[in-house]
């Protein structure tokens, strides 16, 4: 089960980086938004990766505006 969760977390972070929304990232990972938020509270590494993914998503949007 741990491997499945790790894969879901990776898919979530990848989708959050490209999509920029928790809703779309959760759908891509096959989990609810509430599960993603729980993971964020329980897993400091996941929390850090989440923040980084959002920063990267914002950078992509900003670059496309320029």
mmCIF file of the N, C-alpha and C atoms, coordinates in Angstrom:
data_MODEL
# 
_entry.id   MODEL 
# 
loop_
_atom_site.group_PDB 
_atom_site.id 
_atom_site.type_symbol 
_atom_site.label_atom_id 
_atom_site.label_alt_id 
_atom_site.label_comp_id 
_atom_site.label_asym_id 
_atom_site.label_entity_id 
_atom_site.label_seq_id 
_atom_site.pdbx_PDB_ins_code 
_atom_site.Cartn_x 
_atom_site.Cartn_y 
_atom_site.Cartn_z 
_atom_site.occupancy 
_atom_site.B_iso_or_equiv 
_atom_site.pdbx_formal_charge 
_atom_site.auth_seq_id 
_atom_site.auth_comp_id 
_atom_site.auth_asym_id 
_atom_site.auth_atom_id 
_atom_site.pdbx_PDB_model_num 
ATOM 1   N N  . UNK A 1 1  ? 0.818  -1.194 0.000   1.00 0.00 ? 1  UNK A N  1 
ATOM 2   C CA . UNK A 1 1  ? 0.000  0.000  0.000   1.00 0.00 ? 1  UNK A CA 1 
ATOM 3   C C  . UNK A 1 1  ? 0.864  1.262  0.000   1.00 0.00 ? 1  UNK A C  1 
ATOM 4   N N  . UNK A 1 2  ? 1.980  1.193  0.675   1.00 0.00 ? 2  UNK A N  1 
ATOM 5   C CA . UNK A 1 2  ? 2.879  2.351  0.734   1.00 0.00 ? 2  UNK A CA 1 
ATOM 6   C C  . UNK A 1 2  ? 3.344  2.751  -0.664  1.00 0.00 ? 2  UNK A C  1 
ATOM 7   N N  . UNK A 1 3  ? 3.673  1.755  -1.504  1.00 0.00 ? 3  UNK A N  1 
ATOM 8   C CA . UNK A 1 3  ? 4.120  2.062  -2.865  1.00 0.00 ? 3  UNK A CA 1 
ATOM 9   C C  . UNK A 1 3  ? 3.023  2.757  -3.654  1.00 0.00 ? 3  UNK A C  1 
ATOM 10  N N  . UNK A 1 4  ? 1.782  2.298  -3.489  1.00 0.00 ? 4  UNK A N  1 
ATOM 11  C CA . UNK A 1 4  ? 0.664  2.915  -4.195  1.00 0.00 ? 4  UNK A CA 1 
ATOM 12  C C  . UNK A 1 4  ? 0.510  4.369  -3.760  1.00 0.00 ? 4  UNK A C  1 
ATOM 13  N N  . UNK A 1 5  ? 0.578  4.615  -2.464  1.00 0.00 ? 5  UNK A N  1 
ATOM 14  C CA . UNK A 1 5  ? 0.452  5.975  -1.953  1.00 0.00 ? 5  UNK A CA 1 
ATOM 15  C C  . UNK A 1 5  ? 1.593  6.850  -2.464  1.00 0.00 ? 5  UNK A C  1 
ATOM 16  N N  . UNK A 1 6  ? 2.793  6.316  -2.487  1.00 0.00 ? 6  UNK A N  1 
ATOM 17  C CA . UNK A 1 6  ? 3.936  7.079  -2.996  1.00 0.00 ? 6  UNK A CA 1 
ATOM 18  C C  . UNK A 1 6  ? 3.724  7.451  -4.462  1.00 0.00 ? 6  UNK A C  1 
ATOM 19  N N  . UNK A 1 7  ? 3.202  6.509  -5.246  1.00 0.00 ? 7  UNK A N  1 
ATOM 20  C CA . UNK A 1 7  ? 2.927  6.795  -6.667  1.00 0.00 ? 7  UNK A CA 1 
ATOM 21  C C  . UNK A 1 7  ? 1.836  7.860  -6.793  1.00 0.00 ? 7  UNK A C  1 
ATOM 22  N N  . UNK A 1 8  ? 0.817  7.765  -5.961  1.00 0.00 ? 8  UNK A N  1 
ATOM 23  C CA . UNK A 1 8  ? -0.247 8.758  -5.988  1.00 0.00 ? 8  UNK A CA 1 
ATOM 24  C C  . UNK A 1 8  ? 0.282  10.136 -5.603  1.00 0.00 ? 8  UNK A C  1 
ATOM 25  N N  . UNK A 1 9  ? 1.133  10.181 -4.602  1.00 0.00 ? 9  UNK A N  1 
ATOM 26  C CA . UNK A 1 9  ? 1.713  11.461 -4.191  1.00 0.00 ? 9  UNK A CA 1 
ATOM 27  C C  . UNK A 1 9  ? 2.552  12.052 -5.319  1.00 0.00 ? 9  UNK A C  1 
ATOM 28  N N  . UNK A 1 10 ? 3.314  11.223 -5.995  1.00 0.00 ? 10 UNK A N  1 
ATOM 29  C CA . UNK A 1 10 ? 4.133  11.710 -7.107  1.00 0.00 ? 10 UNK A CA 1 
ATOM 30  C C  . UNK A 1 10 ? 3.249  12.246 -8.235  1.00 0.00 ? 10 UNK A C  1 
ATOM 31  N N  . UNK A 1 11 ? 2.196  11.489 -8.580  1.00 0.00 ? 11 UNK A N  1 
ATOM 32  C CA . UNK A 1 11 ? 1.278  11.954 -9.620  1.00 0.00 ? 11 UNK A CA 1 
ATOM 33  C C  . UNK A 1 11 ? 0.619  13.272 -9.214  1.00 0.00 ? 11 UNK A C  1 
ATOM 34  N N  . UNK A 1 12 ? 0.273  13.375 -7.936  1.00 0.00 ? 12 UNK A N  1 
ATOM 35  C CA . UNK A 1 12 ? -0.335 14.611 -7.455  1.00 0.00 ? 12 UNK A CA 1 
ATOM 36  C C  . UNK A 1 12 ? 0.620  15.788 -7.643  1.00 0.00 ? 12 UNK A C  1 
ATOM 37  N N  . UNK A 1 13 ? 1.848  15.647 -7.194  1.00 0.00 ? 13 UNK A N  1 
ATOM 38  C CA . UNK A 1 13 ? 2.831  16.734 -7.298  1.00 0.00 ? 13 UNK A CA 1 
ATOM 39  C C  . UNK A 1 13 ? 3.102  17.076 -8.755  1.00 0.00 ? 13 UNK A C  1 
ATOM 40  N N  . UNK A 1 14 ? 3.249  16.070 -9.606  1.00 0.00 ? 14 UNK A N  1 
ATOM 41  C CA . UNK A 1 14 ? 3.482  16.325 -11.032 1.00 0.00 ? 14 UNK A CA 1 
ATOM 42  C C  . UNK A 1 14 ? 2.325  17.109 -11.641 1.00 0.00 ? 14 UNK A C  1 
ATOM 43  N N  . UNK A 1 15 ? 1.102  16.703 -11.333 1.00 0.00 ? 15 UNK A N  1 
ATOM 44  C CA . UNK A 1 15 ? -0.070 17.388 -11.874 1.00 0.00 ? 15 UNK A CA 1 
ATOM 45  C C  . UNK A 1 15 ? -0.220 18.785 -11.278 1.00 0.00 ? 15 UNK A C  1 
ATOM 46  N N  . UNK A 1 16 ? 0.097  18.940 -10.005 1.00 0.00 ? 16 UNK A N  1 
ATOM 47  C CA . UNK A 1 16 ? 0.014  20.263 -9.385  1.00 0.00 ? 16 UNK A CA 1 
ATOM 48  C C  . UNK A 1 16 ? 0.995  21.221 -10.054 1.00 0.00 ? 16 UNK A C  1 
ATOM 49  N N  . UNK A 1 17 ? 2.140  20.721 -10.426 1.00 0.00 ? 17 UNK A N  1 
ATOM 50  C CA . UNK A 1 17 ? 3.133  21.544 -11.113 1.00 0.00 ? 17 UNK A CA 1 
ATOM 51  C C  . UNK A 1 17 ? 2.628  21.998 -12.477 1.00 0.00 ? 17 UNK A C  1 
ATOM 52  N N  . UNK A 1 18 ? 1.984  21.095 -13.192 1.00 0.00 ? 18 UNK A N  1 
ATOM 53  C CA . UNK A 1 18 ? 1.539  21.435 -14.548 1.00 0.00 ? 18 UNK A CA 1 
ATOM 54  C C  . UNK A 1 18 ? 0.165  22.091 -14.583 1.00 0.00 ? 18 UNK A C  1 
ATOM 55  N N  . UNK A 1 19 ? -0.742 21.678 -13.700 1.00 0.00 ? 19 UNK A N  1 
ATOM 56  C CA . UNK A 1 19 ? -2.109 22.195 -13.713 1.00 0.00 ? 19 UNK A CA 1 
ATOM 57  C C  . UNK A 1 19 ? -2.282 23.399 -12.797 1.00 0.00 ? 19 UNK A C  1 
ATOM 58  N N  . UNK A 1 20 ? -1.590 23.388 -11.669 1.00 0.00 ? 20 UNK A N  1 
ATOM 59  C CA . UNK A 1 20 ? -1.651 24.505 -10.749 1.00 0.00 ? 20 UNK A CA 1 
ATOM 60  C C  . UNK A 1 20 ? -2.847 24.524 -9.819  1.00 0.00 ? 20 UNK A C  1 
ATOM 61  N N  . UNK A 1 21 ? -3.675 23.488 -9.856  1.00 0.00 ? 21 UNK A N  1 
ATOM 62  C CA . UNK A 1 21 ? -4.827 23.458 -8.948  1.00 0.00 ? 21 UNK A CA 1 
ATOM 63  C C  . UNK A 1 21 ? -4.864 22.129 -8.196  1.00 0.00 ? 21 UNK A C  1 
ATOM 64  N N  . UNK A 1 22 ? -5.283 22.213 -6.953  1.00 0.00 ? 22 UNK A N  1 
ATOM 65  C CA . UNK A 1 22 ? -5.399 21.015 -6.127  1.00 0.00 ? 22 UNK A CA 1 
ATOM 66  C C  . UNK A 1 22 ? -6.471 20.088 -6.694  1.00 0.00 ? 22 UNK A C  1 
ATOM 67  N N  . UNK A 1 23 ? -7.539 20.660 -7.171  1.00 0.00 ? 23 UNK A N  1 
ATOM 68  C CA . UNK A 1 23 ? -8.627 19.860 -7.750  1.00 0.00 ? 23 UNK A CA 1 
ATOM 69  C C  . UNK A 1 23 ? -8.121 18.957 -8.869  1.00 0.00 ? 23 UNK A C  1 
ATOM 70  N N  . UNK A 1 24 ? -7.425 19.542 -9.842  1.00 0.00 ? 24 UNK A N  1 
ATOM 71  C CA . UNK A 1 24 ? -6.933 18.763 -10.976 1.00 0.00 ? 24 UNK A CA 1 
ATOM 72  C C  . UNK A 1 24 ? -5.835 17.789 -10.564 1.00 0.00 ? 24 UNK A C  1 
ATOM 73  N N  . UNK A 1 25 ? -4.995 18.199 -9.648  1.00 0.00 ? 25 UNK A N  1 
ATOM 74  C CA . UNK A 1 25 ? -3.924 17.313 -9.191  1.00 0.00 ? 25 UNK A CA 1 
ATOM 75  C C  . UNK A 1 25 ? -4.500 16.104 -8.456  1.00 0.00 ? 25 UNK A C  1 
ATOM 76  N N  . UNK A 1 26 ? -5.503 16.325 -7.643  1.00 0.00 ? 26 UNK A N  1 
ATOM 77  C CA . UNK A 1 26 ? -6.130 15.208 -6.927  1.00 0.00 ? 26 UNK A CA 1 
ATOM 78  C C  . UNK A 1 26 ? -6.796 14.248 -7.906  1.00 0.00 ? 26 UNK A C  1 
ATOM 79  N N  . UNK A 1 27 ? -7.467 14.785 -8.890  1.00 0.00 ? 27 UNK A N  1 
ATOM 80  C CA . UNK A 1 27 ? -8.095 13.916 -9.903  1.00 0.00 ? 27 UNK A CA 1 
ATOM 81  C C  . UNK A 1 27 ? -7.044 13.098 -10.640 1.00 0.00 ? 27 UNK A C  1 
ATOM 82  N N  . UNK A 1 28 ? -5.929 13.719 -10.988 1.00 0.00 ? 28 UNK A N  1 
ATOM 83  C CA . UNK A 1 28 ? -4.863 13.007 -11.699 1.00 0.00 ? 28 UNK A CA 1 
ATOM 84  C C  . UNK A 1 28 ? -4.268 11.896 -10.845 1.00 0.00 ? 28 UNK A C  1 
ATOM 85  N N  . UNK A 1 29 ? -4.226 12.122 -9.537  1.00 0.00 ? 29 UNK A N  1 
ATOM 86  C CA . UNK A 1 29 ? -3.660 11.122 -8.628  1.00 0.00 ? 29 UNK A CA 1 
ATOM 87  C C  . UNK A 1 29 ? -4.680 10.070 -8.214  1.00 0.00 ? 29 UNK A C  1 
ATOM 88  N N  . UNK A 1 30 ? -5.952 10.330 -8.510  1.00 0.00 ? 30 UNK A N  1 
ATOM 89  C CA . UNK A 1 30 ? -6.993 9.375  -8.148  1.00 0.00 ? 30 UNK A CA 1 
ATOM 90  C C  . UNK A 1 30 ? -7.354 9.405  -6.672  1.00 0.00 ? 30 UNK A C  1 
ATOM 91  N N  . UNK A 1 31 ? -7.238 10.597 -6.065  1.00 0.00 ? 31 UNK A N  1 
ATOM 92  C CA . UNK A 1 31 ? -7.575 10.758 -4.647  1.00 0.00 ? 31 UNK A CA 1 
ATOM 93  C C  . UNK A 1 31 ? -8.481 11.979 -4.492  1.00 0.00 ? 31 UNK A C  1 
ATOM 94  N N  . UNK A 1 32 ? -9.088 12.101 -3.327  1.00 0.00 ? 32 UNK A N  1 
ATOM 95  C CA . UNK A 1 32 ? -9.887 13.287 -3.053  1.00 0.00 ? 32 UNK A CA 1 
ATOM 96  C C  . UNK A 1 32 ? -8.973 14.441 -2.646  1.00 0.00 ? 32 UNK A C  1 
ATOM 97  N N  . UNK A 1 33 ? -9.502 15.641 -2.769  1.00 0.00 ? 33 UNK A N  1 
ATOM 98  C CA . UNK A 1 33 ? -8.733 16.803 -2.316  1.00 0.00 ? 33 UNK A CA 1 
ATOM 99  C C  . UNK A 1 33 ? -8.449 16.693 -0.827  1.00 0.00 ? 33 UNK A C  1 
ATOM 100 N N  . UNK A 1 34 ? -9.393 16.160 -0.072  1.00 0.00 ? 34 UNK A N  1 
ATOM 101 C CA . UNK A 1 34 ? -9.237 16.039 1.371   1.00 0.00 ? 34 UNK A CA 1 
ATOM 102 C C  . UNK A 1 34 ? -8.102 15.089 1.723   1.00 0.00 ? 34 UNK A C  1 
ATOM 103 N N  . UNK A 1 35 ? -7.951 14.028 0.931   1.00 0.00 ? 35 UNK A N  1 
ATOM 104 C CA . UNK A 1 35 ? -6.822 13.109 1.145   1.00 0.00 ? 35 UNK A CA 1 
ATOM 105 C C  . UNK A 1 35 ? -5.504 13.843 0.911   1.00 0.00 ? 35 UNK A C  1 
ATOM 106 N N  . UNK A 1 36 ? -5.448 14.632 -0.154  1.00 0.00 ? 36 UNK A N  1 
ATOM 107 C CA . UNK A 1 36 ? -4.226 15.395 -0.444  1.00 0.00 ? 36 UNK A CA 1 
ATOM 108 C C  . UNK A 1 36 ? -3.902 16.363 0.689   1.00 0.00 ? 36 UNK A C  1 
ATOM 109 N N  . UNK A 1 37 ? -4.914 17.045 1.204   1.00 0.00 ? 37 UNK A N  1 
ATOM 110 C CA . UNK A 1 37 ? -4.675 17.977 2.312   1.00 0.00 ? 37 UNK A CA 1 
ATOM 111 C C  . UNK A 1 37 ? -4.233 17.234 3.577   1.00 0.00 ? 37 UNK A C  1 
ATOM 112 N N  . UNK A 1 38 ? -4.783 16.042 3.792   1.00 0.00 ? 38 UNK A N  1 
ATOM 113 C CA . UNK A 1 38 ? -4.356 15.245 4.955   1.00 0.00 ? 38 UNK A CA 1 
ATOM 114 C C  . UNK A 1 38 ? -2.895 14.841 4.797   1.00 0.00 ? 38 UNK A C  1 
ATOM 115 N N  . UNK A 1 39 ? -2.523 14.388 3.586   1.00 0.00 ? 39 UNK A N  1 
ATOM 116 C CA . UNK A 1 39 ? -1.127 14.036 3.334   1.00 0.00 ? 39 UNK A CA 1 
ATOM 117 C C  . UNK A 1 39 ? -0.236 15.237 3.627   1.00 0.00 ? 39 UNK A C  1 
ATOM 118 N N  . UNK A 1 40 ? -0.687 16.399 3.216   1.00 0.00 ? 40 UNK A N  1 
ATOM 119 C CA . UNK A 1 40 ? 0.119  17.602 3.418   1.00 0.00 ? 40 UNK A CA 1 
ATOM 120 C C  . UNK A 1 40 ? 0.351  17.860 4.903   1.00 0.00 ? 40 UNK A C  1 
ATOM 121 N N  . UNK A 1 41 ? -0.660 17.656 5.713   1.00 0.00 ? 41 UNK A N  1 
ATOM 122 C CA . UNK A 1 41 ? -0.526 17.859 7.157   1.00 0.00 ? 41 UNK A CA 1 
ATOM 123 C C  . UNK A 1 41 ? 0.364  16.807 7.798   1.00 0.00 ? 41 UNK A C  1 
ATOM 124 N N  . UNK A 1 42 ? 0.294  15.574 7.302   1.00 0.00 ? 42 UNK A N  1 
ATOM 125 C CA . UNK A 1 42 ? 0.989  14.460 7.934   1.00 0.00 ? 42 UNK A CA 1 
ATOM 126 C C  . UNK A 1 42 ? 2.427  14.244 7.455   1.00 0.00 ? 42 UNK A C  1 
ATOM 127 N N  . UNK A 1 43 ? 2.757  14.772 6.288   1.00 0.00 ? 43 UNK A N  1 
ATOM 128 C CA . UNK A 1 43 ? 4.034  14.463 5.653   1.00 0.00 ? 43 UNK A CA 1 
ATOM 129 C C  . UNK A 1 43 ? 4.780  15.756 5.313   1.00 0.00 ? 43 UNK A C  1 
ATOM 130 N N  . UNK A 1 44 ? 5.758  16.140 6.124   1.00 0.00 ? 44 UNK A N  1 
ATOM 131 C CA . UNK A 1 44 ? 6.490  17.396 5.877   1.00 0.00 ? 44 UNK A CA 1 
ATOM 132 C C  . UNK A 1 44 ? 7.182  17.442 4.509   1.00 0.00 ? 44 UNK A C  1 
ATOM 133 N N  . UNK A 1 45 ? 7.691  16.319 4.043   1.00 0.00 ? 45 UNK A N  1 
ATOM 134 C CA . UNK A 1 45 ? 8.341  16.299 2.730   1.00 0.00 ? 45 UNK A CA 1 
ATOM 135 C C  . UNK A 1 45 ? 7.321  16.569 1.626   1.00 0.00 ? 45 UNK A C  1 
ATOM 136 N N  . UNK A 1 46 ? 6.166  15.944 1.731   1.00 0.00 ? 46 UNK A N  1 
ATOM 137 C CA . UNK A 1 46 ? 5.106  16.177 0.753   1.00 0.00 ? 46 UNK A CA 1 
ATOM 138 C C  . UNK A 1 46 ? 4.662  17.639 0.794   1.00 0.00 ? 46 UNK A C  1 
ATOM 139 N N  . UNK A 1 47 ? 4.551  18.202 1.976   1.00 0.00 ? 47 UNK A N  1 
ATOM 140 C CA . UNK A 1 47 ? 4.190  19.603 2.146   1.00 0.00 ? 47 UNK A CA 1 
ATOM 141 C C  . UNK A 1 47 ? 5.187  20.514 1.427   1.00 0.00 ? 47 UNK A C  1 
ATOM 142 N N  . UNK A 1 48 ? 6.452  20.226 1.587   1.00 0.00 ? 48 UNK A N  1 
ATOM 143 C CA . UNK A 1 48 ? 7.492  21.014 0.935   1.00 0.00 ? 48 UNK A CA 1 
ATOM 144 C C  . UNK A 1 48 ? 7.419  20.876 -0.588  1.00 0.00 ? 48 UNK A C  1 
ATOM 145 N N  . UNK A 1 49 ? 7.215  19.661 -1.055  1.00 0.00 ? 49 UNK A N  1 
ATOM 146 C CA . UNK A 1 49 ? 7.098  19.432 -2.500  1.00 0.00 ? 49 UNK A CA 1 
ATOM 147 C C  . UNK A 1 49 ? 5.854  20.117 -3.067  1.00 0.00 ? 49 UNK A C  1 
ATOM 148 N N  . UNK A 1 50 ? 4.788  20.159 -2.295  1.00 0.00 ? 50 UNK A N  1 
ATOM 149 C CA . UNK A 1 50 ? 3.545  20.837 -2.683  1.00 0.00 ? 50 UNK A CA 1 
ATOM 150 C C  . UNK A 1 50 ? 3.841  22.327 -2.911  1.00 0.00 ? 50 UNK A C  1 
ATOM 151 N N  . UNK A 1 51 ? 4.496  22.959 -1.929  1.00 0.00 ? 51 UNK A N  1 
ATOM 152 C CA . UNK A 1 51 ? 4.828  24.381 -2.061  1.00 0.00 ? 51 UNK A CA 1 
ATOM 153 C C  . UNK A 1 51 ? 5.691  24.641 -3.285  1.00 0.00 ? 51 UNK A C  1 
ATOM 154 N N  . UNK A 1 52 ? 6.662  23.796 -3.491  1.00 0.00 ? 52 UNK A N  1 
ATOM 155 C CA . UNK A 1 52 ? 7.542  23.952 -4.654  1.00 0.00 ? 52 UNK A CA 1 
ATOM 156 C C  . UNK A 1 52 ? 6.762  23.789 -5.957  1.00 0.00 ? 52 UNK A C  1 
ATOM 157 N N  . UNK A 1 53 ? 5.860  22.835 -5.999  1.00 0.00 ? 53 UNK A N  1 
ATOM 158 C CA . UNK A 1 53 ? 5.050  22.606 -7.200  1.00 0.00 ? 53 UNK A CA 1 
ATOM 159 C C  . UNK A 1 53 ? 4.205  23.826 -7.526  1.00 0.00 ? 53 UNK A C  1 
ATOM 160 N N  . UNK A 1 54 ? 3.612  24.436 -6.501  1.00 0.00 ? 54 UNK A N  1 
ATOM 161 C CA . UNK A 1 54 ? 2.808  25.638 -6.737  1.00 0.00 ? 54 UNK A CA 1 
ATOM 162 C C  . UNK A 1 54 ? 3.670  26.798 -7.227  1.00 0.00 ? 54 UNK A C  1 
ATOM 163 N N  . UNK A 1 55 ? 4.846  26.946 -6.658  1.00 0.00 ? 55 UNK A N  1 
ATOM 164 C CA . UNK A 1 55 ? 5.753  27.995 -7.120  1.00 0.00 ? 55 UNK A CA 1 
ATOM 165 C C  . UNK A 1 55 ? 6.120  27.788 -8.581  1.00 0.00 ? 55 UNK A C  1 
ATOM 166 N N  . UNK A 1 56 ? 6.390  26.553 -8.955  1.00 0.00 ? 56 UNK A N  1 
ATOM 167 C CA . UNK A 1 56 ? 6.728  26.251 -10.344 1.00 0.00 ? 56 UNK A CA 1 
ATOM 168 C C  . UNK A 1 56 ? 5.549  26.518 -11.272 1.00 0.00 ? 56 UNK A C  1 
ATOM 169 N N  . UNK A 1 57 ? 4.342  26.196 -10.831 1.00 0.00 ? 57 UNK A N  1 
ATOM 170 C CA . UNK A 1 57 ? 3.151  26.455 -11.638 1.00 0.00 ? 57 UNK A CA 1 
ATOM 171 C C  . UNK A 1 57 ? 2.960  27.950 -11.852 1.00 0.00 ? 57 UNK A C  1 
ATOM 172 N N  . UNK A 1 58 ? 3.177  28.725 -10.815 1.00 0.00 ? 58 UNK A N  1 
ATOM 173 C CA . UNK A 1 58 ? 3.065  30.186 -10.933 1.00 0.00 ? 58 UNK A CA 1 
ATOM 174 C C  . UNK A 1 58 ? 4.136  30.713 -11.879 1.00 0.00 ? 58 UNK A C  1 
ATOM 175 N N  . UNK A 1 59 ? 5.333  30.192 -11.804 1.00 0.00 ? 59 UNK A N  1 
ATOM 176 C CA . UNK A 1 59 ? 6.410  30.628 -12.720 1.00 0.00 ? 59 UNK A CA 1 
ATOM 177 C C  . UNK A 1 59 ? 6.027  30.382 -14.167 1.00 0.00 ? 59 UNK A C  1 
ATOM 178 N N  . UNK A 1 60 ? 5.415  29.235 -14.447 1.00 0.00 ? 60 UNK A N  1 
ATOM 179 C CA . UNK A 1 60 ? 5.006  28.920 -15.812 1.00 0.00 ? 60 UNK A CA 1 
ATOM 180 C C  . UNK A 1 60 ? 3.972  29.933 -16.309 1.00 0.00 ? 60 UNK A C  1 
ATOM 181 N N  . UNK A 1 61 ? 3.013  30.255 -15.459 1.00 0.00 ? 61 UNK A N  1 
ATOM 182 C CA . UNK A 1 61 ? 1.982  31.223 -15.835 1.00 0.00 ? 61 UNK A CA 1 
ATOM 183 C C  . UNK A 1 61 ? 2.598  32.597 -16.039 1.00 0.00 ? 61 UNK A C  1 
ATOM 184 N N  . UNK A 1 62 ? 3.461  33.010 -15.132 1.00 0.00 ? 62 UNK A N  1 
ATOM 185 C CA . UNK A 1 62 ? 4.096  34.317 -15.273 1.00 0.00 ? 62 UNK A CA 1 
ATOM 186 C C  . UNK A 1 62 ? 4.923  34.398 -16.546 1.00 0.00 ? 62 UNK A C  1 
ATOM 187 N N  . UNK A 1 63 ? 5.655  33.353 -16.863 1.00 0.00 ? 63 UNK A N  1 
ATOM 188 C CA . UNK A 1 63 ? 6.471  33.359 -18.074 1.00 0.00 ? 63 UNK A CA 1 
ATOM 189 C C  . UNK A 1 63 ? 5.621  33.424 -19.325 1.00 0.00 ? 63 UNK A C  1 
ATOM 190 N N  . UNK A 1 64 ? 4.478  32.789 -19.286 1.00 0.00 ? 64 UNK A N  1 
ATOM 191 C CA . UNK A 1 64 ? 3.626  32.821 -20.472 1.00 0.00 ? 64 UNK A CA 1 
ATOM 192 C C  . UNK A 1 64 ? 2.996  34.207 -20.671 1.00 0.00 ? 64 UNK A C  1 
ATOM 193 N N  . UNK A 1 65 ? 2.843  34.959 -19.583 1.00 0.00 ? 65 UNK A N  1 
ATOM 194 C CA . UNK A 1 65 ? 2.297  36.303 -19.699 1.00 0.00 ? 65 UNK A CA 1 
ATOM 195 C C  . UNK A 1 65 ? 3.301  37.286 -20.297 1.00 0.00 ? 65 UNK A C  1 
ATOM 196 N N  . UNK A 1 66 ? 4.587  37.012 -20.092 1.00 0.00 ? 66 UNK A N  1 
ATOM 197 C CA . UNK A 1 66 ? 5.600  37.887 -20.639 1.00 0.00 ? 66 UNK A CA 1 
ATOM 198 C C  . UNK A 1 66 ? 5.847  37.527 -22.065 1.00 0.00 ? 66 UNK A C  1 
# 
